[in-house]
Amino acid sequence: MTASAESQFPASVQLAADVVQCAGVWRVIHLRQLALSLQQLDWPDGAIVFDGSAITELDTSGALLLLQTATALEQQGHQVHFRSWQQAHFELLRLVRQRRVSMGEKTAPAAPLNWLARLGKTSLEHARNGLEFLAFTGEITLVLLRVLLQPARLRWRALFAIIEAAGVNALPILALLSFLMGVVIAYQGGLQLKSYGANIFIVELVTLTMLRELAPLVTAIIVAGRTGSAFTAEIGTMQVTEEIDALRTIGIAPIEILVLPKLLGLVLA
C-alpha cells in the first residue's frame, strides 16, 4: 500500500471504559503516533480488553508495541485480554510473543503460589513420578518374563559387552579405591587399637569393614557414577537423534533392546 493510501487509513487507539479500541494501520509508519496515544491513555482499574476488530493492517512492529503495552499493564496488576482479532493478526501476535520469550525478554511474572498450592503441586509431581516408575518397573518385568520364556530374544552379545564394561573394566578403579580406603582404616584403627594392646585385630578390622560395609557402598557408587552416567548419556543421545523413535517405527521394543541387557549386565557384574 502506498503512503497516500495509508494516510486514508490512519492508525488510532481509543479507550472506552475497559476496552481499548485499536483501529487502522498498525505498522511501523504509525508507530510513534501509536506509542504516544497509548501513553496518554488513562487506564482504568481491573481487566483491560484490546479489541482489534477495526485493525486493517498489522506488522511485527505494531504487534510488538501491543505486547509491550500489555506486559506493562500486567506488571501493574491488570488482567489483559485480546478480543475480536482477525486470525492472521492473532497468529502474528502469538509469533511475536514467542520470539520475545526465545530472545530472553521477560514476560510478566506469574503470581506466587500459596503454601497449599505449592504442596499440591509438589504432591502431584511426586505422584506422577511414582506412577511413571511403577509403569517402567512393570514394563521391565513383562519384558523379562517374555525373555525367560523365549531366551533367544535376549541380546546375548550386548549382555556380555555390558558385563565387561560395567564389571571387568571397573575392577582397576574399584581395587584402587578399596586399597586406599583399607590403608586409611588400618592406619586409623591401628592407632586406636594400640592403646588397648589389640594390634593383632587390625587385620580383622580391615577385613570386616571393607567386605561387609564399604565394599558394597563403593561398588554402588562406581556403578551409579561411572556406569550409570555412561548409560544415561548413551540413551539420551539416542533420544535426541530420534534413534529410539526409529526402533519403535520398525517394530522393535526399546526396553527389550536397550534397557534389559544393561539391567541384567549390571546385576550379573
Sequence and secondary structure as in RCSB ss.txt:
>XXXX:A:sequence
MTASAESQFPASVQLAADVVQCAGVWRVIHLRQLALSLQQLDWPDGAIVFDGSAITELDTSGALLLLQTATALEQ
QGHQVHFRSWQQAHFELLRLVRQRRVSMGEKTAPAAPLNWLARLGKTSLEHARNGLEFLAFTGEITLVLLRVLLQ
PARLRWRALFAIIEAAGVNALPILALLSFLMGVVIAYQGGLQLKSYGANIFIVELVTLTMLRELAPLVTAIIVAG
RTGSAFTAEIGTMQVTEEIDALRTIGIAPIEILVLPKLLGLVLA
>XXXX:A:secstr
  HHHHHTS  EEEEETTEEEEEEEESGGGHHHHHHHHHT    SS EEEEEEEEEEE HHHHHHHHHHHHHHHH
TT  EEEES  HHHHHHHHHHHHHHHHTT          HHHHHHHHHHHHHHHHHHHHHHHHHHHHHHHHHHH 
GGGS HHHHHHHHIIIIITTHHHHHHHHHHHHHHHHHHHHHHHHTTT GGGHHHHHHHIIIIIIHHHHHHHHIII
IIHHHHHHHHHHHHHTTHHHHHHHTT  HIIIIIHHHHHHHHH 
